[in-house]
Amino acid sequence: MIADTVRSYRNMPPNRQTLELPIAGMTCASCSARLEKNLNKLEGVTANVNLAVERAHVEFDPAVIAPQAILDQVAKTGFSIPAQTLDLAIGGMTCAACSTRLEKVLNKQPGVEARVNLATEKARVSYQPGLIDEAGLLAAVARAGFSASPISETSRAEEKARKAAEYHHELTVFVISALLTLPLLAQMIPMLAGVHQVEWMPPWLQWLLATPVQFWAGKRFYTGAWNSLRGGGANMDVLVALGTSAAYFFSIYMVFLAGPLYFEASAAVVTLVRLGKLLETRAKSRTSGAIEQLIGLQPRTARVERNGEAVEIEAALLKTGDIVLVRAGERIPVDGTVLEGVSSVDESLLTGESLPLAKRAGDRIHAGTQNLDGLLRLRAEGVGAHTQLMEIVRLTEAAQGSKAPIQKLADQISGVFVPIVIVIALATFAGWWLASGDFTQSLIPAVAVLVIACPCALGLATPTAVMVGLGRGAQLGILVRSAEALERAEKLSVLALDKTGTLTEGRLALLSIEAQGELDDAAALRLAASLEQGSTHPLALALLEAAKARGLAPAPVTAFANAPGDGVSGEVEGRRLRLGTQEWVTPLSLQRSPDAAQRNPGSLVEGSAELPDSAALHPGYTSPTTSIWLADETTLLARFSLADRLRPSSIPAVARLAGLGIRAIMLTGDQEAAAAAIAHEAGISDWRSRVKPQDKAAAVTALKAEGQVVGMAGDGVNDAPALASADVSFGMATGSDIALEAADITLMRSDLNGVADAVALSRAVMRKIRQNLFFAFFYNVLALPLAAAGMLNPVIAGAAMALSSVSVVSNSLLLKRWKPSQRPPLS
């Protein structure tokens, strides 16, 4: 078969092209057959659709049909071609102008959306298969004058080793360059003391020392400048190459005329800029330290059971289902479930929780956490790249590669910065020439203008702060999906809160049953559990757990229906039943007597200070009880009272949010009395009860319409619409997958303090970004006029330029010390 495929490719007409398209939406053989038939209807197209691998192999004649028409035909048939994501390591970027230009080049490719990060030297590219492929993207990067290689999980160590070798090479070049430059700079010491024209070194020796610095140590600037100009742009390398070349070649000219030489200026600028890049590289490598630390949590070896014996193997060889043994003091290599053993586990570097958590049989456990004091026997359920630890790394790296809206201005300036500086340098030269008529006196200020301008600081101001801040957040259990979400969180003014699982522990317990008529408590509970079997709602789980504890087996249910916000209904043992809120389950034909009304009180009227017994506080619980009702078509059969505990951290967390200027609003589907009591206990003055899932989203939208920046925190499936509607959404990691998918920020701890921490972190990061941007803008606005006025020697200008980007990165690194304030431990 392979030979036939090779022959078919050899026999393919030279003008035909091939597309390999991933197809989404095919569910059976008729789907693939229909798509194949429709594709083959197109003129010049031969298609083969494989259902097993969900791909289409398409050959077409580009002279007859365009690739876009093939993609459109797939869509018309009812299927889709999912976009693919490719992470690239980029080589050759030296400043913000480089990353800006490469991003523009990639985004001009058909079906491509790209973001290039100067700080990480990476690009994340989303592309449409059929319009371009990986080879086309790599070719586009090469045409722009850069190198690129795909990033994979296995390439991390190779990339780290490559960067380490590159750093050592840069260090060697700098040391040799500095040794050659120092004798030239020694001549400047008498000049600084006011003694001029002191040149104790022969001109030919100065020329000899400056030449290897200019063309060996400075080769990277010429190469970078050529690649940039060839790609249709200009970057920092162009400025350095122009400035140093002007000083170097003018000095050669003056060697023969016995005039003043400026070899020390060209050599010093090259050396100092290389020093700046060396320090910048060192500092940038530290910005990803948090990610490296998280990756380092994964142990390299693991002990597994093989034929009844414990065998040590490489962690990379672990498979799902393996039985893993973890001794006290060892890090856990897999995500899994404890089968045997009792121990305390330190999850602080994964969730930010400072206190060890007790683990026993049946508990979930995660890779990277540390077993403290007991032997644990685990079943592996997530291994290698498929652990929560690596998912945190992937999410954080993706967020670090995103761009905050505040960066747009810096990107726009970086795109035109170099041409503007060249124009300023030419104007400086012309102005001094007209004023003095002296070529030498005109050249030096122009060179100073070229070498002091620094687009690097502008390009690094935002991404370095974002990288360090998000990395620090990941260490504390705060996972931010994008820099844009981080920027929005800083402006948060209102936070809408779900009650169950967010303010409370989310673990309801059945407190009492009040059965009526022919049913006793056990029979009523069995019917209720029958209706709720299969549900994951907290109320349902509490009823099912109570039934199991009493040995009651649920009966089969038919005609089941769910009414979100109201309850469930179905047929059990021939009876049509409803379970839910009193108003929803009460039969319309039922006329309530005063006695019945007293037994079954209605909802609390707004403004009343009295709580009915359905919301009375139960001993041992800080939250009120919540009642649900069971009824058939004619009769109210039973009332079930359940309660949930308020999290110990919720009260101080609400106070912290208020201290940050954020107003908390509770949205809950609970009855009004229960909502009022829990809100009062938590210190929340604004709350809404009996809010259905779709109404939660409407409430968030209404708050946004008032001009508020609205956040939403929740953990359930019913919170997903409101989370999606909010400006910033916070999901609890212990919540549903749907809620987490809708969340902008995921909190690894089920603790509302995490929201306050996330907001405080966002404000710290945005404060650093503004400091960096101010310095970058202020530096260039101040430095360029001074250089043009002839007040800065090119050597001083080169040193200032080299240190400007280092100062920005160093300022961002201060975020590594950031800690949340007033964060109480969980009990």
C-alpha positions in Angstrom: 0.0 0.0 0.0 2.9 2.4 0.8 4.5 1.6 -2.5 1.2 2.5 -4.3 1.1 5.8 -2.4 4.6 6.6 -3.4 3.8 5.7 -7.1 0.7 7.9 -6.9 2.8 10.9 -5.8 5.3 10.2 -8.5 2.6 10.1 -11.1 0.9 13.3 -9.8 1.1 16.1 -12.4 3.7 18.7 -11.4 1.1 21.5 -11.2 -1.1 19.7 -8.7 -0.8 20.3 -4.9 -1.8 18.3 -1.8 -3.7 19.3 1.3 -3.9 17.3 4.5 -7.0 18.6 6.4 -8.1 17.7 9.9 -11.9 17.3 9.9 -14.2 17.9 12.9 -17.8 16.8 13.2 -17.8 13.4 11.5 -19.6 10.8 13.5 -20.1 7.8 11.2 -19.2 6.4 7.8 -22.0 8.2 6.0 -20.4 11.5 7.1 -17.0 10.7 5.6 -18.6 9.4 2.5 -20.8 12.5 2.0 -17.8 14.8 2.6 -15.7 12.8 0.1 -18.4 12.9 -2.5 -18.9 16.7 -2.1 -15.2 17.4 -2.3 -14.8 15.3 -5.5 -17.6 17.3 -7.1 -15.2 20.3 -7.2 -13.4 20.8 -10.5 -9.8 19.8 -10.4 -10.1 18.1 -7.0 -9.4 14.5 -5.9 -10.3 13.8 -2.3 -10.0 10.8 0.1 -11.6 11.2 3.5 -10.5 8.9 6.4 -13.0 8.6 9.2 -10.7 6.7 11.5 -8.1 9.5 11.7 -10.6 12.2 10.9 -8.6 13.7 8.1 -9.1 14.4 4.4 -6.3 14.0 1.8 -7.0 16.4 -1.0 -5.2 16.8 -4.3 -6.1 19.8 -6.4 -5.0 21.9 -9.4 -4.2 25.5 -8.1 -4.8 26.8 -11.6 -8.4 25.6 -11.5 -9.5 26.0 -7.9 -8.2 28.0 -4.8 -7.6 26.3 -1.4 -10.2 28.5 0.2 -12.9 27.1 -2.1 -12.1 23.6 -0.8 -12.4 24.8 2.8 -15.7 26.4 2.0 -17.0 23.1 0.5 -16.1 21.4 3.8 -18.1 24.0 5.7 -21.1 23.8 3.3 -21.2 20.0 3.9 -21.6 20.6 7.6 -18.1 20.0 9.0 -15.3 22.2 10.1 -11.5 22.3 9.9 -10.3 23.2 13.4 -7.5 25.8 13.7 -4.2 24.4 14.7 -1.8 26.0 17.2 2.0 26.0 16.8 4.5 27.3 19.3 7.8 28.5 17.8 11.1 29.3 19.4 12.4 32.4 17.5 16.0 33.2 17.0 17.5 36.5 15.8 15.2 39.0 17.5 17.2 41.9 19.2 14.6 44.5 20.0 11.0 45.4 20.0 11.1 46.5 16.3 12.0 42.9 15.5 9.1 41.3 17.3 6.7 43.8 16.0 7.8 43.3 12.4 7.7 39.5 12.7 4.2 39.6 14.1 3.1 41.7 11.2 4.7 39.3 8.7 3.0 36.3 10.3 -0.4 37.9 10.5 -0.3 38.8 6.8 -0.2 35.0 6.0 -3.6 33.6 5.0 -5.5 32.1 7.9 -2.9 33.1 10.5 -3.2 34.8 13.8 0.1 35.2 15.6 1.6 36.8 18.8 5.3 37.3 19.1 6.8 37.7 22.6 10.2 39.4 22.7 10.8 38.5 26.3 10.4 34.8 25.8 11.7 34.8 22.2 8.6 32.7 21.3 5.7 33.0 18.9 2.3 31.4 19.3 0.6 30.9 15.9 -2.9 29.9 15.3 -3.4 28.8 11.6 -6.0 27.4 9.3 -4.9 24.1 7.8 -5.4 24.2 4.0 -4.4 27.8 3.7 -0.9 27.4 5.3 1.0 24.7 7.1 3.9 24.4 9.5 6.5 24.6 6.6 4.9 27.7 5.2 5.0 29.4 8.6 8.7 28.5 9.1 9.4 29.8 5.6 7.6 33.1 6.4 9.8 33.6 9.5 12.9 32.9 7.5 11.9 35.4 4.9 11.5 38.0 7.6 15.2 37.4 8.6 14.7 35.2 11.7 15.0 31.5 12.5 12.3 29.4 14.0 11.8 25.9 15.4 8.7 24.2 16.8 8.5 23.8 20.5 7.4 20.5 22.1 7.4 19.0 25.5 10.5 17.0 24.6 12.4 20.1 23.3 12.3 22.0 26.6 15.6 20.5 27.9 17.2 21.0 24.5 16.1 24.6 24.4 17.4 25.2 27.9 20.8 23.7 27.0 21.0 25.7 23.8 20.3 28.9 25.6 23.0 28.1 28.2 25.6 27.4 25.5 24.6 30.6 23.7 25.0 32.6 26.9 28.5 31.2 27.5 29.4 32.1 23.9 28.1 35.6 24.4 30.1 35.9 27.6 33.3 34.8 25.9 32.8 37.3 23.1 32.1 40.1 25.5 35.2 39.4 27.6 37.5 39.4 24.6 35.9 42.5 23.3 36.3 44.2 26.6 40.0 43.3 26.8 40.5 44.9 23.3 38.5 47.9 24.2 39.9 48.8 27.6 43.3 50.2 26.2 41.3 52.4 23.9 39.1 53.7 26.7 42.2 54.4 28.9 42.9 57.3 26.6 39.7 58.9 27.7 40.7 59.2 31.4 42.9 62.3 30.8 40.1 63.8 28.7 37.7 63.5 31.6 40.2 65.4 33.7 40.1 68.2 31.1 43.3 67.3 29.2 42.5 67.0 25.5 44.3 65.5 22.5 46.2 63.0 24.7 46.7 60.0 22.4 49.6 57.9 23.8 48.7 54.9 21.6 49.8 55.0 17.9 46.9 55.3 15.4 47.8 52.0 13.7 47.5 50.2 17.1 44.2 51.8 17.8 43.0 50.6 14.4 44.3 47.1 15.1 42.5 46.9 18.4 39.2 48.3 17.2 38.9 46.2 14.0 38.1 42.8 15.6 35.7 44.5 18.0 33.9 46.2 15.1 33.7 43.2 12.8 34.0 40.1 15.1 32.2 41.2 18.3 30.0 43.5 16.2 29.1 40.9 13.6 25.7 40.2 15.2 24.7 43.8 14.6 25.6 43.7 10.9 23.9 40.4 10.5 20.8 41.6 12.4 20.7 44.8 10.4 21.0 43.0 7.1 18.2 40.5 8.0 16.0 43.3 9.2 16.5 45.5 6.1 16.1 42.5 3.8 12.8 41.7 5.6 11.6 45.3 4.9 12.1 46.8 8.3 14.7 48.4 10.6 15.6 47.5 14.2 18.1 48.3 16.9 20.9 46.5 15.0 20.5 49.1 12.2 21.1 51.9 14.6 24.1 50.3 16.3 25.7 49.3 12.9 25.2 52.8 11.5 26.5 54.6 14.5 29.6 52.5 15.1 30.4 52.2 11.4 30.3 55.9 11.0 32.7 56.4 13.9 35.0 53.5 12.8 35.3 54.4 9.1 35.7 58.2 9.9 38.5 57.3 12.2 40.2 55.2 9.4 39.9 58.3 7.2 41.5 60.5 9.9 44.4 58.0 10.4 45.7 59.1 7.0 45.0 62.8 7.7 46.5 62.7 11.2 43.3 64.0 12.7 41.3 63.1 15.8 40.3 59.4 16.1 37.2 57.9 17.5 38.1 54.2 17.5 37.4 54.1 21.3 33.8 55.3 20.6 33.0 52.6 18.1 34.7 49.8 20.1 33.1 50.9 23.4 29.6 51.1 22.0 29.9 47.6 20.5 31.3 46.3 23.8 28.8 48.0 26.0 25.8 47.1 23.9 26.9 43.4 24.0 27.3 43.8 27.8 23.7 45.1 27.9 22.4 42.2 25.9 24.3 39.8 28.1 22.8 41.2 31.2 19.4 41.4 29.6 19.5 37.8 28.6 20.5 36.8 32.1 17.7 38.8 33.5 15.1 37.5 31.0 16.1 33.9 31.8 15.0 34.7 35.4 11.6 35.9 34.3 10.7 32.3 33.5 12.0 31.0 36.8 8.6 30.2 38.2 7.7 28.0 35.2 11.1 26.2 35.5 10.4 25.7 39.2 7.0 24.2 38.5 8.5 21.9 35.8 11.2 20.9 38.3 8.6 19.6 40.7 8.0 16.5 38.5 10.4 13.8 39.8 12.5 12.0 37.2 12.0 8.5 38.6 9.2 6.6 40.2 8.7 3.3 42.1 6.0 1.1 40.6 4.7 -2.4 41.3 5.8 -5.0 38.8 4.9 -8.6 39.4 4.4 -7.9 43.1 7.7 -6.1 43.5 8.6 -2.4 43.7 10.8 -1.4 40.7 12.3 2.1 40.1 11.8 3.3 36.6 12.0 6.7 34.7 8.9 8.8 35.3 8.6 9.2 31.5 7.9 5.5 31.2 4.8 5.6 33.5 1.5 4.6 32.1 -2.1 5.2 33.1 -3.2 2.4 35.5 0.3 1.8 37.0 0.4 1.2 40.8 2.9 3.8 42.2 4.5 3.7 45.6 5.6 7.0 47.2 7.7 7.1 50.4 7.8 9.8 52.9 9.7 12.9 51.7 9.4 12.0 48.0 7.6 14.0 45.4 4.5 12.4 43.8 5.1 11.6 40.1 1.5 11.2 38.8 -2.0 12.4 39.2 -4.0 9.6 40.7 -6.1 8.2 43.5 -4.8 6.9 46.9 -5.4 3.1 47.2 -3.7 2.6 50.5 -1.9 4.6 53.2 -2.4 7.7 55.2 -0.2 10.8 55.0 0.1 14.5 54.9 0.8 16.1 51.5 2.4 19.5 50.8 0.6 21.1 47.9 1.9 24.7 48.5 3.9 25.0 45.2 0.9 23.8 43.2 -2.1 25.5 44.9 -0.6 28.1 47.2 -2.1 26.4 50.3 0.5 26.7 53.0 -0.9 23.9 55.3 -0.3 20.2 54.5 -3.5 18.3 53.6 -4.3 14.9 55.0 -4.6 12.1 52.3 -6.1 8.7 52.7 -7.7 6.0 50.5 -10.0 7.4 47.9 -8.5 10.9 47.9 -7.2 12.6 44.7 -3.5 13.4 44.6 -1.4 15.4 42.1 2.0 15.2 40.5 4.6 17.6 41.9 3.2 17.6 45.4 5.3 16.2 48.3 4.5 13.3 50.5 5.5 14.2 54.0 5.2 11.4 56.5 3.6 8.2 55.3 3.8 5.5 52.6 1.2 6.0 49.9 0.1 3.5 47.3 -1.5 5.2 44.2 -3.2 4.3 41.0 -1.8 6.5 38.2 -4.6 8.4 36.3 -2.6 11.2 34.7 1.1 10.8 33.7 3.8 12.8 31.9 2.3 15.8 30.0 -1.2 14.8 31.1 -1.0 16.0 34.7 -2.5 19.0 36.4 1.0 20.3 37.0 1.8 20.3 33.2 -1.6 21.8 32.5 -0.7 24.7 34.8 2.6 25.1 33.0 0.9 25.1 29.6 -1.8 27.6 30.7 0.7 29.9 32.2 3.1 29.8 29.2 0.2 30.6 26.9 -0.9 33.5 29.1 2.7 34.8 29.3 2.8 34.8 25.5 -0.4 36.9 25.3 -0.5 40.7 25.0 -2.1 43.2 27.4 -4.0 46.0 25.7 -1.7 48.5 27.3 1.2 47.1 25.2 -0.5 48.3 21.9 0.9 51.8 22.2 4.4 50.5 22.8 4.1 48.2 19.8 2.9 51.0 17.5 5.8 53.2 18.6 8.4 50.4 18.2 7.2 49.8 14.6 8.3 53.3 13.5 10.9 54.1 16.2 14.1 53.2 14.2 13.2 55.2 11.1 12.3 58.2 13.2 15.6 58.0 15.1 17.5 57.8 11.8 15.7 60.9 10.6 16.6 62.6 13.9 20.3 61.6 13.5 20.4 63.0 9.9 18.7 66.2 11.1 21.3 66.4 13.9 24.2 66.0 11.5 22.7 68.6 9.1 22.0 71.1 11.9 25.5 70.9 13.4 27.1 71.0 9.9 25.1 74.2 9.1 26.0 75.7 12.5 29.7 74.8 12.7 30.8 73.8 9.2 32.9 71.1 11.0 32.3 67.5 9.9 33.8 66.0 13.0 31.8 68.2 15.3 28.6 67.2 13.3 29.3 63.5 13.2 29.7 62.8 17.0 26.3 64.1 18.1 24.7 62.1 15.2 26.4 59.0 16.3 25.3 59.6 19.9 21.7 59.9 18.7 21.9 56.6 16.8 23.4 54.6 19.7 21.4 56.0 22.6 18.0 55.4 21.2 16.5 52.2 22.7 13.4 50.5 21.4 14.3 47.4 23.5 13.1 49.0 26.7 9.7 49.8 25.1 9.4 46.2 23.9 10.3 44.6 27.2 8.3 46.9 29.5 5.1 44.9 29.3 6.0 41.3 28.5 8.6 40.9 31.2 6.2 42.2 33.9 3.5 39.9 32.6 5.8 36.9 32.6 7.1 37.4 36.1 3.6 38.3 37.5 1.8 35.3 35.9 4.6 33.0 36.9 4.3 34.2 40.5 0.6 33.8 40.3 1.0 30.1 39.1 3.2 29.5 42.2 0.4 30.8 44.4 -2.4 28.8 42.7 -3.7 31.7 40.5 -3.8 30.7 36.9 -4.5 33.6 34.5 -5.5 32.7 31.0 -4.4 35.9 29.3 -2.7 39.2 29.9 -5.9 40.9 28.8 -7.8 39.3 31.7 -5.1 40.4 34.1 -5.4 44.0 32.9 -9.2 43.9 33.3 -9.0 42.4 36.8 -7.1 45.5 37.9 -10.1 47.6 37.2 -12.6 45.4 38.9 -15.3 47.3 40.8 -18.1 44.7 41.4 -17.8 41.0 42.1 -20.8 38.8 41.7 -20.6 35.6 43.8 -22.4 32.3 43.6 -23.2 31.0 47.1 -22.9 27.3 47.0 -19.3 26.1 46.7 -18.0 29.7 46.5 -19.0 31.4 49.8 -20.0 28.0 51.4 -18.2 24.7 51.4 -20.6 23.3 48.9 -21.2 20.1 50.9 -24.9 20.0 51.9 -26.1 17.6 54.6 -29.6 16.4 55.1 -30.8 17.6 58.5 -34.4 16.5 58.7 -37.4 15.0 56.8 -41.0 16.0 57.4 -43.2 13.4 55.6 -47.0 13.7 55.3 -49.8 11.4 54.6 -49.1 7.7 54.0 -45.3 8.1 53.6 -42.8 7.7 56.4 -39.4 9.5 56.3 -37.6 6.5 54.8 -40.2 6.1 52.0 -40.1 9.8 51.2 -36.3 9.8 51.1 -36.2 6.8 48.8 -38.6 8.5 46.3 -36.5 11.7 46.4 -33.2 9.8 45.9 -34.8 7.9 43.0 -35.6 11.2 41.3 -32.0 12.6 41.9 -30.0 9.5 40.9 -27.4 10.4 38.4 -27.4 14.1 39.3 -24.3 16.0 40.5 -26.2 18.9 42.0 -25.2 19.5 45.7 -28.8 19.0 46.8 -29.0 15.7 44.9 -25.7 14.4 46.3 -26.8 15.2 49.8 -30.1 13.2 49.4 -28.3 10.3 47.7 -25.6 10.2 50.4 -28.4 10.2 53.1 -30.3 7.4 51.3 -27.1 5.3 51.0 -26.3 5.8 54.7 -29.8 4.4 55.6 -29.5 1.5 53.2 -32.2 2.8 50.8 -31.8 1.7 47.2 -33.2 4.2 44.6 -36.0 2.9 42.3 -35.8 3.3 38.5 -37.0 6.6 37.2 -38.7 7.3 33.8 -39.8 10.5 32.0 -37.1 12.4 33.9 -37.0 16.2 33.3 -34.8 18.9 34.8 -36.1 22.5 35.3 -33.0 24.6 36.1 -33.6 26.8 39.2 -36.8 24.9 40.1 -36.2 21.2 40.5 -36.6 17.8 38.8 -39.6 15.6 37.9 -40.1 12.0 36.8 -42.1 8.9 37.2 -41.2 6.5 40.0 -43.1 3.3 40.6 -46.0 4.6 38.6 -46.2 7.9 40.4 -45.6 11.3 38.7 -43.4 13.2 41.2 -41.8 16.6 41.5 -38.9 17.6 43.7 -37.8 21.2 44.1 -38.9 24.6 45.3 -42.3 24.7 47.1 -43.9 27.0 44.6 -42.9 24.8 41.7 -43.8 21.4 43.1 -47.2 22.5 44.8 -50.1 21.1 42.7 -52.3 23.9 41.3 -55.4 22.0 42.6 -54.1 22.1 46.1 -55.9 24.7 48.3 -53.8 25.5 51.2 -55.6 25.6 54.6 -54.3 27.9 57.4 -52.9 24.8 59.0 -51.1 23.7 55.9 -49.8 27.2 55.4 -48.4 27.1 59.0 -46.8 23.8 58.3 -45.4 24.8 54.9 -44.5 28.5 55.1 -44.0 30.4 51.8 -41.2 32.6 50.8 -40.0 35.4 53.0 -41.5 38.8 51.9 -38.8 41.3 51.1 -38.1 43.6 53.9 -39.3 41.2 56.7 -36.8 40.7 59.5 -38.2 37.3 60.5 -36.9 34.0 59.3 -39.3 31.1 58.7 -38.4 27.7 60.0 -37.3 26.7 56.5 -34.3 29.0 56.9 -33.6 28.6 60.6 -30.1 28.1 61.8 -29.2 24.6 62.6 -26.9 23.7 65.5 -23.3 23.3 64.2 -24.0 25.1 60.9 -23.3 28.8 60.2 -25.6 28.9 57.2 -29.4 28.5 57.3 -31.2 25.4 56.3 -32.6 25.2 52.8 -35.8 23.3 52.1 -36.9 21.3 49.0 -40.3 19.7 48.6 -41.6 16.4 47.2 -45.0 16.3 45.7 -47.2 14.1 43.4 -49.9 15.4 41.2 -52.3 16.1 44.1 -50.4 16.3 47.3 -47.3 17.8 49.0 -45.6 14.6 50.3 -42.5 15.7 52.3 -40.1 18.5 53.1 -36.3 18.0 53.2 -34.2 20.4 55.2 -30.5 20.7 54.2 -27.7 23.0 55.3 -24.3 24.0 54.1 -21.4 25.5 56.0 -20.0 29.0 55.3 -16.3 28.7 54.5 -14.2 30.1 57.4 -12.3 32.2 54.9 -15.3 33.8 53.3 -15.9 36.5 55.9 -12.4 37.9 55.9 -12.2 37.5 52.1 -15.3 39.7 51.6 -13.7 42.3 53.9 -10.5 42.2 51.8 -12.5 42.7 48.6 -14.2 45.7 50.2 -10.7 47.0 51.2 -9.7 46.8 47.5 -12.7 48.9 46.6 -14.7 45.9 45.2 -18.4 45.6 46.1 -19.5 41.9 46.5 -23.0 40.9 45.3 -24.3 37.4 46.0 -26.4 35.7 43.3 -28.1 32.4 44.3 -30.9 30.2 43.3 -31.8 29.6 47.0 -34.9 30.8 48.7 -34.9 34.3 49.9 -34.7 33.6 53.6 -31.6 31.3 53.2 -30.0 33.9 50.9 -30.6 36.7 53.4 -29.1 34.8 56.3 -26.0 33.6 54.5 -25.4 37.1 53.0 -25.7 38.7 56.4 -23.3 36.1 57.9 -20.7 36.8 55.2 -21.0 40.5 55.5 -22.6 41.1 52.0 -25.2 43.8 51.9 -26.3 43.3 48.3 -27.8 39.9 47.4 -30.3 38.4 45.0 -32.2 35.2 45.7 -34.1 32.6 43.5 -31.9 33.6 40.6 -31.9 31.1 37.8 -28.8 30.3 35.7 -29.9 32.5 32.8 -30.9 35.2 35.2 -27.4 35.2 36.7 -26.0 36.1 33.3 -28.7 38.8 32.9 -27.8 40.3 36.3 -24.1 40.4 35.4 -25.0 42.1 32.1 -27.2 44.7 33.9 -24.3 45.5 36.2 -22.0 46.0 33.2 -24.6 48.3 31.7 -24.3 50.6 34.7 -20.6 51.2 33.8 -19.2 48.8 36.3 -16.3 46.4 35.6 -17.9 43.2 36.8 -16.3 40.0 37.9 -18.1 36.7 38.6 -16.8 33.9 40.8 -18.5 30.5 40.7 -17.8 26.8 40.5 -20.9 25.1 39.1 -22.3 24.2 35.7 -25.1 26.7 36.3 -22.5 29.5 36.8 -21.0 29.1 33.3 -23.4 31.6 31.5 -22.7 34.3 34.1 -18.9 33.6 34.0 -19.0 34.0 30.3 -20.9 37.3 30.6 -18.6 38.9 33.1 -15.7 41.2 32.3 -13.4 38.9 34.4 -14.5 35.5 35.6 -13.0 33.4 38.4 -13.5 29.7 38.5 -12.6 27.4 41.4 -10.4 24.4 40.4 -12.6 22.1 42.4 -15.7 23.1 40.3 -17.1 21.8 37.1 -15.1 21.5 33.9 -17.6 23.8 32.2 -17.1 26.5 34.8 -13.3 26.3 34.5 -13.5 26.5 30.7 -15.5 29.7 31.0 -13.2 31.3 33.6 -10.5 33.9 32.8 -8.7 33.2 36.1 -8.7 29.7 37.7 -8.1 29.5 41.5 -6.4 26.3 42.5 -7.9 26.6 46.1 -11.6 26.7 46.8 -11.1 29.9 48.8 -12.6 33.4 48.0 -9.3 34.9 49.2 -7.9 33.7 45.9 -10.0 36.4 44.1 -8.6 39.1 46.3 -5.1 37.7 45.7 -5.7 37.7 41.9 -6.9 41.3 41.9 -4.0 42.4 44.1 -1.6 40.6 41.8 -3.1 42.2 38.7 -2.7 45.7 40.3 0.9 44.9 41.2 1.7 43.8 37.7 0.0 46.8 36.0 1.8 49.1 38.4 5.1 47.6 37.2 4.1 47.9 33.6 3.3 51.6 34.0 6.6 52.1 35.8 8.5 50.3 33.0 6.7 52.2 30.2 7.2 55.6 32.0 11.0 54.8 32.2 11.2 53.7 28.6 9.4 56.7 27.3 11.1 59.1 29.7 14.5 57.7 28.8 14.1 58.2 25.1 12.4 61.6 25.4 15.2 62.8 27.6 18.1 61.1 26.0 17.6 61.9 22.3 17.5 65.7 22.8 20.6 65.6 25.0 22.5 63.5 22.4 21.3 65.8 19.5 22.5 68.8 21.5 26.0 67.3 21.7 25.9 66.9 25.5 26.5 63.1 25.5 29.7 61.4 24.3 28.8 58.3 22.1 30.5 56.0 24.7 28.2 57.3 27.5 25.3 57.1 25.1 26.1 53.5 24.4 26.4 52.6 28.1 23.0 54.3 28.8 21.3 52.4 26.0 22.8 49.1 27.2 21.6 49.6 30.7 18.1 51.0 29.9 16.6 47.6 28.9 18.4 45.9 31.8 16.8 48.3 34.3 13.3 47.6 32.9 13.8 43.8 33.2 15.2 44.2 36.7 12.3 46.2 37.8 9.9 43.5 36.5 11.9 40.9 38.4 10.9 42.6 41.7 7.5 41.0 41.2 9.1 37.6 42.2 9.0 38.9 45.8 5.3 39.7 45.7 3.2 38.1 48.4 -0.6 38.3 49.1 -1.4 40.2 52.2 -3.7 39.3 55.1 -4.4 35.8 53.7 -5.7 33.6 56.6 -4.9 29.8 56.5 -7.8 27.5 55.8 -9.1 25.4 58.6 
